[in-house]
C-alpha cells in the first residue's frame, strides 16, 4: 500500500505539475532608434537559448529559461530582447534519470510559449514588427547537447592519451 502523508497525499505517486509561471527578468533595448526605422526592414535575427534549474525542496524545482534575441539591420543593432521566463514545477516520484530529463526538456518546453509571447510583445511595443519565434523541440536540443558533450569528452580522452604517450 502507498504511504500516505497526514494531508492525504500519496507520496509514491508520480506527479508532474506546473505550479507557477512568472517573468523573472527582462530587458529590451533599441539603441539605434529612431534612425533604425528608416529604410527597408530586413533584419538578421539571432537567438541564444539556455535554461537553469534550482531545487527548492519538497519535490519543487525552479526552472529559468533564458532567451536573448538580437536583431541587426546591416551592422547596426535594431533591438536586443533578454527574457528570463521562470516556473516552479512539482516533480515527485521520478527516477533520477527521468527527473533529469524532465528538468532539461519538459520544464523549458512548458515555459517557452510564455517567453515567445513576451518577445513578440516587447518587439511590437518597441515599434518593430512582432517577432514570432519558431517552436522548439527541447528533446532534440538536449539530445544534440548530449551528443556534443560525448564527442568533446571522447576528443579530450584521446588528447590525454596522446600526451601520455608522448611523455613516456
N, C-alpha and C positions, 0 to 999 in steps of 0.2 A: 504494500500500500504506500502511496506517495506521502511524504512528510508534509504536514500542514503547519503553517505558521498560525499564531493566535488570531491574526486578522482573516484567516480562512484561505489565504493564497497558497496554491500548490507550488512548492519550491522546486520540484523536479520537472515541471513542465517547461518546455521551450517557449520563450516569449521574445518576440522581436517587435518593438513598438517605438515609433517616433513620439517623444514626449513634448517637445517644444522646438520651434524653428524661430531663429532670430538673426538679424543682421548685426554682426559683432563689430565690424569696422568697414568703412567705405571712404573712397576718395575719388573725386572727379576733377580733372584738370583739362583745360583747353588753353594752353599757353599762347597760342598764336591767333586767338580770336580778337577782333572780328576779321582780320585780314584773311584768315584761312577759308572764309565763306565765299571769297571771290574765286571765280574760275569753276571749271568742271570738277565735280566730286567723284574722284577715283582713288579711294584710299587703299593703302596696303595695311591690312589688319593682322596683328599677331596676338596670339593668346598663350599665356602661361598659366598652367593649372597645377595645383597641388593640394594635399589635404594633410591634416594633423589630427590625431585623436588623443584624448586625455581621459583616463579612468577617473570617475567621480565617486565611486563607491556604490554599494547596493545594486550592482549589476547595471549601473548607468554610466554612459560614456558621452563625452562631448566630442563631436566631430566638427572641424572647421575646414570648409572648402575655400581655398584661396584662388581667386581669379585675377589676373592682370591682363587687361586688354589695351593694346596700343594701336592707334590708327595714325598713319603718316600719309601726308599728301606731299609727294615727291620727297624732299629731305626734311620737311617740317612736321613736327608733331601736331596733329589735329586735336586729338584727345587721348587721355590716359584714364582708364577706369580701373580701380582696385577695389575688390569686394572680398570680404570675409563673411561668407554665409555659414552660419553655425546651426547646430541642432543638438538636442540631448536625446539619446537613444537608450531604451531599455533592452539589453541583450542578456537574457537569462537562460541558463541550461544548455548553452552551446559548447561543443567540444572545442579545445584550443584552436585547432586549425579552422574550424567553422567560424569561430569568433574573429580570428584574424581576417578571414576572407570578408566577413560582414563589415568590419571596420574599414577595409580599404576599397570595397566595391559597393556594398549595399548602402551604407550611410552616405557617402558622397553622391551616389546616384539619386538618393531621395532629396538632397539639398540642391542639386544642380538646376532644376527648373526654377527655383526661387532666385538663384544667382543670375540665371539667364534673364529673368524678368527685371531684376534690378539693373543689369547692364543696359537693357533696352530702354528702361525708364530714364536712366541718367543720360544716355546719349541723346534721346529726344529732348529732354529738358535742357540739355546743353546747346540746342539749336541744330543738331545733326540729325540725319535720318536715323530712326530707331534701328539699332544693331541687333539682328536676330542671330544669336549664336546657334550653331548646329547641335542637335542632340549628341550626346557622348555615350559610349559603351565602356563603363568603368571596369567591367570584367576583362575586356580586351586590353585596356590601358594597363591594368595590373599584370596581366599575362605577359605583355611586352616588357614591362619594367622588370619582372622576374627573369625573363629570358636574357635581357641585357645584363642584369646583375650576375647571373650564372656565367655568361660569356666573359665578363670582366674578371670574375674570380678565377675562372679557368686560365685566362691570359696571365693573371698575376701569379698563379701557381706555376705556370710554365716559365715565367721570368725568374721566379725564385729558384726553380730547379736549374735553370741555365746559369745563374750567378753562382750557385753552389758548385756546379761542375767546373766553372772557370777558376774558382778559388782553390780547388784541390791540386 
